[in-house]
Amino acid sequence: MTLQFSMKDSEYFWGGSTFVGMKMPVSAQDFFAQDLRRDCQNQGMPLFLSNQGRYLWSDAPFKITFDHGRVTAEGADDLALTEAGSCLRDAYLHAMKAHFPFTGKLPPKEFFETAQYNTWMEFTYYQAQDKVLAYAHAIVDHGFKPGILIIDEGWHNPYGDWTFDRAKFPDPRAMVDELHALGFTVMLWVTPFVSPNGLKFIQTCRADYNPKDEAYKKTCMRNEKGEVALVDWWNGYSAILDFENPIDREFLDSQLRALMQDYGIDGFKFDGGTIGHYTSGQLLNPPYRGESDDTHFAMNKNIAWNEFGARYKFHEYKDSFRGGGKPVIQRLADRAHSWTKEDGITSIIPNSLLQGLLGYPFICPDMIGGGEWIYSIYPDVIPDHELFLRMAQVSSLFPMMQFSWAPWRVLNDEEMEIILESARLHERMMPEIMAILEESATSGEPVLRHMEYEFPHCGYEHIADQFMLGSDILVCPVITKGTREKDVVFPEGKWQDDEGNVYEKGTHTVKTPLEKLTYFRRVG
């Protein structure tokens, strides 16, 4: 189906996938195109919302083009443009209630109470038991409160064989027991990929050469000949599991349950499995789809992958489609350690605000300092201390914040006190953040809200460096290097900072020292 319409005067749209949040909103002066059927990274929804109270929805991913006020959408399913009210909030609430109503359930409170910690940026692919334990002890020794600890990629044997590499982890049970004793909840990184040279592939996937032998379970995506389909992903070529297939679900679930039972692992970080990983364009020998078209096929595989992981109490996802309204932990895609790159610090707020507008409020803004691994492997790359501190401050009043770079390795003593204060601020504000999270789980309203969402038609559409936490806390992080004063846009009402200064509606220049996050409460 194809749907075309014209944008109204002063109309702006937000939607698609959170990976393009920096490009939002789209105005009648812009050209913007996205094909959600092929390129839908991070969290996605077949939804575009207007500040004039309209929204575009389809039950399946579609291609959309905004061409200087003329909008064209093309998809396999019906496309509907709905008049829901007069503002962005009206459009969102109507779409949410109609298409992805919330359940009233929250993910575990442990995700929000304290900062989280991830081993990726310290060790990348070279995870090891002694390194993980040293990292965990250093967290506590440097004054950080223990919380969720994610042991990232590299702890395991070949992909699909989710057992500890004993050369790196000689005694996983002892390691997990020690981490628990320190106060950590322990999660492991996993993907839906199966290495074609691994033991698990030989044991479970090689039914193509002996399809009548029932000893071989036919796991993974297959082509029309029954051969394993191989997908091109960031670590090469692998088979990929099909979570609509009960055999594949049992294959992975049995391994993950064994990790929990044998070693005390608490949960899992689920990575990959995007719509793109299941489309024929990224498969060397495309899978057999039967009567299903490629659009629905890929979407349903991604949805099944996300539903699989939600069975575990402690989980995290980065690539989800039509996951809005569900009590699932979602992470922003890897951010660069950069002031200026499109995926650097300036992208955190707009991309995260778009997560909320797509129905994903339970969010983590990637790793403090950035999660783009290439920055950790070159010895001549020196972390920017100011950027590190400002990224921590951006994260501190999000529902979650996550460290990966070891701050004590990057920062001096004075800077360490500043970053510890960001973690402490998050802990002090947690009762209020939890109250907003609990309300969001029922109402469906975003936890982090765009200024245009909370104060419609005031000219706030393009504000991307401040946001609302709920309805009454205005958060104004610094996202530019060297900034010690910032022009803050105050909406209607009276707004008080933590020193008692009160500001009223308008743009005011406020102090933004390096040692603190600037935020304001509604008073009166």
C-alpha positions as CSV (number, residue, x, y, z in Angstrom):
1,M,0.0,0.0,0.0
2,T,1.1,3.6,-0.7
3,L,-0.1,6.6,1.3
4,Q,0.7,10.2,0.4
5,F,-0.2,13.4,2.3
6,S,1.0,16.9,2.8
7,M,2.3,18.4,6.0
8,K,0.4,21.2,7.7
9,D,1.8,24.6,8.4
10,S,4.3,24.5,11.3
11,E,4.0,20.7,11.5
12,Y,6.9,18.5,12.6
13,F,7.2,14.7,12.8
14,W,9.1,12.3,15.0
15,G,9.4,8.5,14.5
16,G,10.9,5.5,12.9
17,S,13.9,4.2,14.8
18,T,15.8,5.8,17.7
19,F,19.0,5.5,15.7
20,V,18.0,8.6,13.7
21,G,16.8,10.6,16.7
22,M,19.4,13.3,15.8
23,K,17.5,13.9,12.5
24,M,14.2,14.6,14.3
25,P,11.9,16.4,14.0
26,V,11.3,16.5,10.3
27,S,9.8,19.8,9.0
28,A,8.3,20.8,5.7
29,Q,11.7,22.3,4.8
30,D,13.5,19.0,5.1
31,F,14.2,15.9,3.0
32,F,14.3,12.7,5.1
33,A,13.9,9.0,4.1
34,Q,14.1,5.8,6.0
35,D,13.2,2.2,5.0
36,L,12.2,0.5,8.3
37,R,12.0,-2.8,6.3
38,R,15.8,-2.8,5.8
39,D,17.4,-0.3,8.1
40,C,15.9,-0.2,11.5
41,Q,18.7,-0.1,14.1
42,N,18.2,0.2,17.8
43,Q,14.5,0.5,18.9
44,G,11.9,0.9,16.1
45,M,8.2,1.3,15.7
46,P,6.1,1.6,12.5
47,L,5.0,5.0,13.8
48,F,5.5,8.7,13.0
49,L,4.0,11.3,15.3
50,S,3.1,15.0,14.6
51,N,3.1,18.0,16.9
52,Q,-0.2,18.8,15.2
53,G,-1.9,15.7,16.8
54,R,-1.6,13.4,13.8
55,Y,0.2,10.1,13.5
56,L,1.0,7.6,10.8
57,W,0.9,3.9,11.7
58,S,1.2,0.5,10.0
59,D,1.3,-3.0,11.6
60,A,4.5,-3.7,9.7
61,P,7.7,-1.8,8.8
62,F,7.4,0.5,5.9
63,K,9.5,3.0,3.8
64,I,8.8,6.7,4.3
65,T,10.0,9.8,2.5
66,F,9.6,13.4,3.6
67,D,10.2,15.6,0.6
68,H,9.9,19.2,1.5
69,G,6.3,18.9,2.9
70,R,5.2,16.0,0.8
71,V,5.1,12.6,2.6
72,T,5.0,9.2,0.9
73,A,4.8,6.0,2.8
74,E,5.0,2.5,1.2
75,G,4.5,-0.8,2.9
76,A,3.1,-4.3,2.7
77,D,0.3,-3.6,5.2
78,D,-2.3,-0.9,5.5
79,L,-1.1,2.6,6.3
80,A,-3.3,4.9,8.3
81,L,-3.0,8.6,9.1
82,T,-5.0,9.4,12.2
83,E,-6.2,12.7,13.5
84,A,-5.8,12.2,17.3
85,G,-5.8,15.7,18.7
86,S,-3.9,18.9,18.5
87,C,-0.4,18.2,19.9
88,L,2.4,15.7,20.1
89,R,1.2,14.3,23.4
90,D,-2.3,13.7,21.9
91,A,-0.8,11.9,19.0
92,Y,1.4,9.7,21.2
93,L,-1.2,8.8,23.8
94,H,-3.8,7.9,21.1
95,A,-1.2,5.7,19.2
96,M,0.0,4.1,22.3
97,K,-3.4,3.1,23.6
98,A,-4.5,1.8,20.2
99,H,-1.3,-0.1,19.2
100,F,1.1,-0.7,22.1
101,P,-0.7,-0.3,25.5
102,F,1.4,-0.7,28.6
103,T,1.0,-3.6,31.0
104,G,1.5,-1.8,34.3
105,K,4.6,-3.9,35.0
106,L,8.1,-2.6,35.6
107,P,11.5,-4.3,35.0
108,P,13.4,-5.2,38.2
109,K,14.3,-2.2,40.4
110,E,17.9,-3.3,40.5
111,F,18.3,-1.8,37.0
112,F,17.5,1.7,38.2
113,E,18.7,1.9,41.9
114,T,22.4,2.3,41.2
115,A,24.8,2.8,38.3
116,Q,25.4,-0.3,36.2
117,Y,28.8,-1.6,35.1
118,N,29.9,-3.3,31.9
119,T,33.3,-4.8,31.1
120,W,33.3,-4.1,27.4
121,M,35.3,-0.9,27.1
122,E,38.0,-2.1,29.5
123,F,38.6,-5.5,27.9
124,T,36.7,-5.7,24.6
125,Y,37.0,-9.2,23.3
126,Y,39.7,-10.1,25.9
127,Q,37.5,-10.9,28.9
128,A,39.0,-13.0,31.6
129,Q,38.1,-14.0,35.2
130,D,41.0,-12.2,36.9
131,K,40.3,-9.0,34.9
132,V,36.6,-9.1,35.8
133,L,37.2,-9.6,39.5
134,A,39.8,-6.8,39.6
135,Y,37.4,-4.5,37.8
136,A,34.6,-5.3,40.3
137,H,36.8,-4.8,43.4
138,A,38.0,-1.5,42.0
139,I,34.4,-0.3,41.5
140,V,33.8,-0.8,45.2
141,D,37.2,0.4,46.4
142,H,36.8,3.7,44.5
143,G,33.5,4.5,46.3
144,F,31.0,3.4,43.7
145,K,28.0,1.4,44.9
146,P,27.8,-2.1,43.4
147,G,24.9,-2.9,41.1
148,I,24.3,-4.8,37.9
149,L,27.6,-6.0,36.3
150,I,27.6,-7.2,32.7
151,I,30.4,-9.4,31.5
152,D,30.4,-8.6,27.8
153,E,31.5,-10.4,24.6
154,G,34.4,-12.7,24.8
155,W,33.7,-14.7,28.0
156,H,32.4,-17.7,25.9
157,N,33.4,-20.4,23.5
158,P,32.5,-19.9,19.8
159,Y,29.2,-18.1,19.2
160,G,26.3,-20.4,19.9
161,D,28.3,-22.4,22.4
162,W,27.4,-20.5,25.6
163,T,29.8,-22.1,27.9
164,F,32.7,-20.3,29.7
165,D,36.0,-20.4,27.9
166,R,38.0,-22.2,30.7
167,A,41.3,-20.8,29.5
168,K,40.0,-17.3,30.4
169,F,37.5,-18.3,33.2
170,P,39.0,-21.3,35.1
171,D,36.4,-21.2,37.9
172,P,33.3,-19.4,36.9
173,R,31.3,-20.4,40.0
174,A,33.9,-19.0,42.3
175,M,34.0,-15.8,40.3
176,V,30.2,-15.3,40.4
177,D,30.1,-16.1,44.1
178,E,32.7,-13.5,44.8
179,L,30.8,-10.9,42.6
180,H,27.6,-11.7,44.5
181,A,29.4,-11.3,47.8
182,L,30.5,-7.8,46.7
183,G,26.9,-6.9,46.0
184,F,26.8,-7.3,42.2
185,T,24.0,-8.8,40.0
186,V,25.8,-10.7,37.2
187,M,24.7,-10.7,33.6
188,L,26.4,-12.2,30.5
189,W,26.4,-11.1,26.8
190,V,24.8,-13.4,24.2
191,T,23.6,-13.2,20.6
192,P,21.4,-15.2,18.3
193,F,24.3,-16.2,16.1
194,V,26.0,-19.6,15.9
195,S,29.6,-19.9,14.5
196,P,29.8,-22.3,11.6
197,N,33.1,-23.7,12.8
198,G,31.9,-24.3,16.4
199,L,31.0,-27.6,18.1
200,K,27.4,-26.5,18.6
201,F,27.0,-25.9,14.9
202,I,28.3,-29.4,14.1
203,Q,26.0,-31.0,16.8
204,T,22.8,-29.1,16.1
205,C,22.9,-27.5,12.6
206,R,24.5,-30.0,10.3
207,A,21.2,-31.8,9.5
208,D,21.5,-30.7,5.8
209,Y,23.9,-33.6,5.0
210,N,21.8,-36.2,6.8
211,P,18.3,-34.8,7.1
212,K,16.7,-38.1,8.0
213,D,18.8,-38.6,11.1
214,E,16.6,-37.5,14.0
215,A,19.7,-37.2,16.2
216,Y,20.4,-33.9,14.4
217,K,18.0,-31.1,15.4
218,K,17.3,-28.6,12.6
219,T,18.1,-25.4,14.4
220,C,18.8,-22.0,12.8
221,M,17.4,-20.4,9.7
222,R,17.4,-22.6,6.6
223,N,17.1,-22.0,2.8
224,E,14.8,-23.8,0.5
225,K,17.2,-26.8,0.2
226,G,17.3,-27.2,4.0
227,E,20.9,-25.8,4.2
228,V,21.8,-23.5,7.0
229,A,21.5,-19.8,5.9
230,L,24.5,-17.7,6.9
231,V,24.1,-14.0,7.9
232,D,26.7,-11.2,7.5
233,W,27.0,-9.5,10.9
234,W,29.7,-7.4,12.6
235,N,31.9,-10.4,13.5
236,G,31.8,-12.2,10.2
237,Y,29.4,-14.9,8.9
238,S,27.3,-17.1,11.1
239,A,24.1,-19.1,11.3
240,I,21.2,-17.3,13.1
241,L,18.6,-18.8,15.4
242,D,14.9,-18.7,14.6
243,F,13.0,-17.9,17.8
244,E,9.7,-18.8,16.2
245,N,11.0,-22.3,16.1
246,P,10.5,-24.1,19.5
247,I,13.7,-26.2,18.8
248,D,15.8,-23.0,18.6
249,R,14.2,-21.6,21.7
250,E,15.0,-24.7,23.6
251,F,18.5,-24.8,22.2
252,L,19.4,-21.4,23.7
253,D,17.2,-21.6,26.8
254,S,18.8,-24.9,27.9
255,Q,22.3,-23.3,27.7
256,L,21.3,-20.1,29.5
257,R,19.4,-22.0,32.2
258,A,22.5,-24.1,32.8
259,L,24.6,-21.0,33.3
260,M,22.1,-19.8,35.9
261,Q,21.9,-23.2,37.6
262,D,25.6,-24.2,37.5
263,Y,27.3,-20.8,38.1
264,G,24.6,-18.5,39.6
265,I,24.4,-16.1,36.6
266,D,21.5,-13.7,37.1
267,G,20.6,-12.7,33.5
268,F,21.7,-11.8,30.0
269,K,22.4,-8.9,27.7
270,F,20.9,-9.9,24.3
271,D,22.7,-8.2,21.4
272,G,22.0,-8.3,17.6
273,G,19.0,-9.9,15.9
274,T,17.9,-6.8,14.1
275,I,15.3,-6.8,11.3
276,G,18.3,-6.4,8.9
277,H,19.9,-9.6,10.2
278,Y,16.8,-11.6,9.1
279,T,16.3,-10.0,5.7
280,S,17.4,-11.8,2.6
281,G,19.7,-8.9,1.7
282,Q,22.1,-9.7,4.6
283,L,22.0,-13.5,4.2
284,L,24.4,-15.3,1.9
285,N,21.9,-18.0,1.0
286,P,18.5,-16.5,1.9
287,P,16.2,-18.5,4.2
288,Y,13.1,-20.2,3.0
289,R,10.1,-18.0,3.8
290,G,7.2,-20.1,2.6
291,E,4.2,-17.9,1.9
292,S,5.6,-15.0,4.0
293,D,6.9,-11.9,2.4
294,D,10.3,-10.5,3.5
295,T,8.8,-7.6,5.5
296,H,6.7,-9.7,7.9
297,F,9.2,-12.5,8.0
298,A,12.1,-10.3,9.3
299,M,9.8,-8.4,11.7
300,N,8.4,-11.5,13.2
301,K,11.8,-13.0,13.8
302,N,13.0,-9.9,15.6
303,I,9.9,-9.8,17.7
304,A,10.3,-13.4,18.7
305,W,14.0,-12.8,19.6
306,N,12.9,-10.0,22.0
307,E,10.1,-12.0,23.5
308,F,12.5,-14.9,24.1
309,G,14.8,-12.8,26.3
310,A,12.0,-11.2,28.3
311,R,11.4,-14.5,30.1
312,Y,14.6,-13.9,32.1
313,K,14.1,-11.5,35.1
314,F,17.4,-9.7,34.3
315,H,17.8,-8.9,30.6
316,E,18.8,-6.1,28.2
317,Y,18.1,-5.4,24.5
318,K,19.5,-3.0,22.0
319,D,17.6,-3.9,18.8
320,S,13.8,-4.2,19.1
321,F,10.9,-3.6,16.7
322,R,7.3,-3.1,17.9
323,G,8.5,-3.6,21.4
324,G,6.8,-0.5,22.8
325,G,4.7,-0.8,25.9
326,K,6.6,-3.9,27.2
327,P,8.5,-4.0,30.5
328,V,11.8,-4.7,28.7
329,I,15.2,-3.0,29.4
330,Q,16.4,-1.1,26.3
331,R,19.8,0.4,25.6
332,L,20.8,3.1,23.3
333,A,23.1,2.0,20.5
334,D,26.8,2.4,21.0
335,R,27.8,6.0,21.3
336,A,31.1,7.5,20.1
337,H,33.6,9.2,22.5
338,S,33.1,12.5,20.7
339,W,31.8,16.0,21.1
340,T,31.1,16.4,17.4
341,K,30.3,13.1,15.8
342,E,26.7,12.4,14.9
343,D,26.7,9.4,17.3
344,G,28.6,11.2,20.1
345,I,27.4,13.1,23.2
346,T,25.1,15.4,21.2
347,S,23.0,12.4,20.1
348,I,22.2,11.0,23.6
349,I,19.3,13.3,24.4
350,P,17.5,13.4,21.1
351,N,17.8,9.7,20.5
352,S,16.6,8.9,24.0
353,L,13.7,11.3,23.7
354,L,12.7,9.5,20.6
355,Q,12.8,6.2,22.5
356,G,10.1,7.5,24.8
357,L,8.0,8.7,21.9
358,L,8.1,5.2,20.4
359,G,7.0,3.5,23.6
360,Y,10.3,2.6,25.2
361,P,10.7,4.4,28.5
362,F,12.9,1.9,30.4
363,I,16.1,3.0,28.8
364,C,19.9,3.1,29.4
365,P,21.9,5.8,27.5
366,D,24.8,3.5,26.6
367,M,28.1,3.4,28.4
368,I,29.5,6.6,30.0
369,G,32.4,7.8,27.9
370,G,30.9,6.0,24.9
371,G,30.6,2.3,24.0
372,E,32.2,2.4,20.5
373,W,34.9,-0.1,21.1
374,I,37.5,1.2,18.6
375,Y,38.4,4.0,21.0
376,S,39.8,1.5,23.5
377,I,42.2,-0.4,21.3
378,Y,44.6,2.3,20.0
379,P,47.3,3.4,22.5
380,D,47.4,6.9,21.1
381,V,43.7,7.6,21.8
382,I,43.5,9.5,25.0
383,P,40.1,9.9,26.6
384,D,38.8,13.4,26.9
385,H,38.3,13.9,30.6
386,E,35.7,16.7,30.3
387,L,33.7,14.7,27.8
388,F,33.8,11.7,30.2
389,L,32.4,13.8,33.0
390,R,29.7,15.5,30.9
391,M,28.5,12.1,29.6
392,A,28.1,10.9,33.1
393,Q,26.1,14.0,33.9
394,V,23.9,13.5,30.9
395,S,23.2,10.0,32.2
396,S,22.7,10.7,35.9
397,L,19.0,11.6,35.6
398,F,18.1,9.0,33.1
399,P,16.3,5.9,34.4
400,M,19.6,4.1,34.2
401,M,23.3,5.0,33.9
402,Q,26.1,2.6,33.0
403,F,29.9,2.7,33.4
404,S,32.3,0.7,31.3
405,W,35.5,2.7,31.0
406,A,37.1,2.5,34.5
407,P,36.8,6.2,35.7
408,W,39.8,5.7,38.0
409,R,41.9,4.8,35.0
410,V,40.8,7.8,33.0
411,L,40.4,10.6,35.6
412,N,42.5,12.4,38.3
413,D,41.4,12.6,41.9
414,E,39.5,15.8,41.6
415,E,37.6,14.5,38.5
416,M,36.9,11.3,40.3
417,E,34.9,13.2,42.9
418,I,32.9,14.9,40.2
419,I,32.0,11.6,38.5
420,L,31.2,10.0,41.9
421,E,28.8,12.9,42.5
422,S,27.0,12.0,39.2
423,A,26.5,8.4,40.5
424,R,25.4,9.7,43.9
425,L,22.9,12.2,42.4
426,H,21.3,9.3,40.5
427,E,21.0,7.4,43.8
428,R,19.6,10.4,45.6
429,M,17.0,11.1,42.9
430,M,16.0,7.4,42.6
431,P,12.8,7.7,44.7
432,E,11.5,10.4,42.4
433,I,12.7,8.5,39.3
434,M,11.1,5.3,40.5
435,A,7.8,7.1,41.0
436,I,7.9,8.4,37.5
437,L,8.8,4.9,36.2
438,E,5.9,3.4,38.1
439,E,3.5,6.0,36.7
440,S,4.9,5.4,33.2
441,A,4.4,1.6,33.4
442,T,0.6,2.3,33.8
443,S,0.0,5.5,31.8
444,G,2.5,4.8,29.0
445,E,3.8,8.3,29.1
446,P,7.5,8.8,28.5
447,V,9.8,9.1,31.5
448,L,12.1,11.5,29.7
449,R,10.0,14.0,27.8
450,H,10.6,16.3,24.9
451,M,10.0,20.0,25.7
452,E,7.4,20.0,22.9
453,Y,5.6,17.0,24.4
454,E,5.2,18.7,27.8
455,F,4.7,22.3,26.6
456,P,3.1,22.2,23.1
457,H,3.2,24.9,20.5
458,C,5.7,27.1,22.4
459,G,8.4,26.9,19.7
460,Y,10.3,24.1,21.5
461,E,10.4,21.6,18.7
462,H,14.1,21.8,18.0
463,I,15.4,21.8,21.6
464,A,17.7,18.8,21.9
465,D,20.0,19.8,24.7
466,Q,17.5,19.8,27.6
467,F,14.6,17.6,28.6
468,M,11.9,17.0,31.1
469,L,12.1,14.2,33.7
470,G,8.4,13.6,34.3
471,S,6.4,16.8,34.4
472,D,8.3,18.8,37.1
473,I,12.1,18.4,36.6
474,L,13.8,20.3,33.9
475,V,17.3,18.8,33.1
476,C,19.9,20.8,31.2
477,P,23.1,18.9,30.7
478,V,26.2,20.4,29.0
479,I,27.0,18.7,25.7
480,T,29.6,21.2,24.3
481,K,33.2,21.4,25.2
482,G,34.4,24.2,27.5
483,T,30.9,25.4,28.3
484,R,30.6,27.0,31.8
485,E,27.4,29.0,31.0
486,K,24.4,27.9,29.1
487,D,21.3,29.5,27.7
488,V,18.4,27.5,29.2
489,V,14.9,27.8,27.8
490,F,12.4,27.9,30.8
491,P,8.8,27.0,30.0
492,E,5.7,28.5,31.8
493,G,5.9,28.4,35.6
494,K,8.7,29.0,38.2
495,W,11.8,26.8,38.2
496,Q,14.2,26.5,41.1
497,D,17.8,25.2,41.0
498,D,19.5,23.4,43.9
499,E,20.9,26.7,45.3
500,G,17.4,28.3,45.6
501,N,17.6,30.5,42.5
502,V,14.2,30.8,40.8
503,Y,13.7,31.4,37.0
504,E,10.5,32.2,35.1
505,K,9.5,31.6,31.5
506,G,12.0,32.7,29.0
507,T,15.6,32.1,28.0
508,H,18.1,32.7,30.8
509,T,21.9,32.3,31.0
510,V,22.8,30.0,33.9
511,K,26.1,28.8,35.4
512,T,27.1,25.3,34.3
513,P,30.3,24.5,36.2
514,L,32.1,21.3,35.3
515,E,31.5,19.8,38.7
516,K,27.7,19.6,38.6
517,L,24.7,18.8,36.5
518,T,22.3,21.7,36.0
519,Y,18.6,20.9,36.7
520,F,15.5,22.7,38.0
521,R,12.3,21.8,39.8
522,R,8.9,23.3,39.1
523,V,7.8,25.3,42.2
524,G,4.6,27.0,43.2
